[in-house]
Amino acid sequence: MGKSHLDKLDTKDCFEQLIATPSISALEADLDMSNQGVIELLHDWYSDLGFTCTTQKVENSRGKQNLIASIGTGKGGLLLAGHTDTVPYDENGWAQNPFRLTEKDNLWYGLGTCDMKGFFALIVAALKDLPLNQLKRPLHILASADEETTMNGAKAFAKAKSIAPDYAIIGEPTSLKPVYMHKGHLAQGIRVTGRSGHSSDPERGLNAIEVMHKVIAALLQLKQTLAENYHEPAFSVPYPTMNFGHVHGGDAANRICGCCDLHLDIRPLPGMPLEQLTYMISQALAPIQTQYPGSIEITELYPGSEPFADDKDNPWTQIVAQYSQNEPQVVNYATEAPYIKQLGCQTLVLGPGSIEQAHQPNEYLDTAFIKPTVSLLKNLIFHACIK
């Protein structure tokens, strides 16, 4: 694509191309897709705008890639970050083709319009009107892989530390409200393996449901400990939560249950690493492990997400709040922010659209967000890189 071609593309054209390029990520191999098409599209766009673009293979991602686009020299500057993947979709729930941008009542429907491929198109719109030859500090763009599953793209980028910006904006849908803190997420499975047998002689077996009863009692005690000892009043639920989301065991009333499974979800506060939570669960169940050696197995259901916190009162948060005309917020969902922050930059989550439309059939972006987002991006780039 030549630059003249890019100049002829308006924001809607860019949205259409992004939405028409499927990039679903899923833990299941049969649903998982490459993000190469989106990476190539963004590589063309940002290269034509004068950025130096590089791609990085992401380990443990079925061949996915990150794209890093940079322009300008010197230290510090700004990173605009987003993910290239979407969640899978329920075909029966969509009223229109999820891979075709559909406009209706000033809403743009399509998988990724809101969460969050459309953000990259709005960056292009902002860059077209900026004097990029006047940058005093560098501007970087990260397009990451597999945010919706493992976050391995952001983790690999943070580990590489190839850039060191002063500031970062992650363009998740926050209704253009700057988010400076969110909880994390840990999902674990606990399996109790007993010995099945005839129910008429309980001593000949080990009832996994009865052992799981002890496991749940110990976890409920841990749940209370977490609620009593960890507190962050900024959240609407100001303590770590633990939810038992699935339990299954046994197959007949007249058989001793030989196996029982429990799935649990914990949402830790900032300052509570997932490694610490995993250790706390292990310690809570240690006495039962001792009582029933080899009967309890603890596994990770899927990769967790670390909690995130930046400073509500730091200069960048206040500047972004001023430009966006929205007060800094906290949210309960997880993002790539804790990994981006490892670069040493002041980090916020802020982007167009509402989280209420994310991960839903008929996902859309309200077009009322487009002009304010482009204007906000211009102001933030100017402040961080040109002023």
Secondary structure, DSSP 8 states (H G I E B T S, - for coil): --HHHHHH--HHHHHHHHHTS--B--SSTTT----HHHHHHHHHHHHHTT-EEEEEE-TTSSS-EEEEEEE--SS--EEEEEE--B----GGG-SS-TTS-EEETTEEESTTSSSSTHHHHHHHHHHHTS-GGG-SS-EEEEEES-TTTT-HHHHHHHHHT----SEEEE---STT--EEEE--EEEEEEEEE-B-EETT-GGGSB-HHHHHHHHHHHHHHHHHHHHHH---TTSSS-S-EEEEEEEEE-S-TTEE--EEEEEEEEE--TT--HHHHHHHHHHHHHHHHHHSTT-EEEEEEEEEE--EE--TTSHHHHHHHHHHT---EEESS--SHHHHGGGS-EEEE--SS-GGGTTSTT-EEEGGGHHHHHHHHHHHHIIIII-
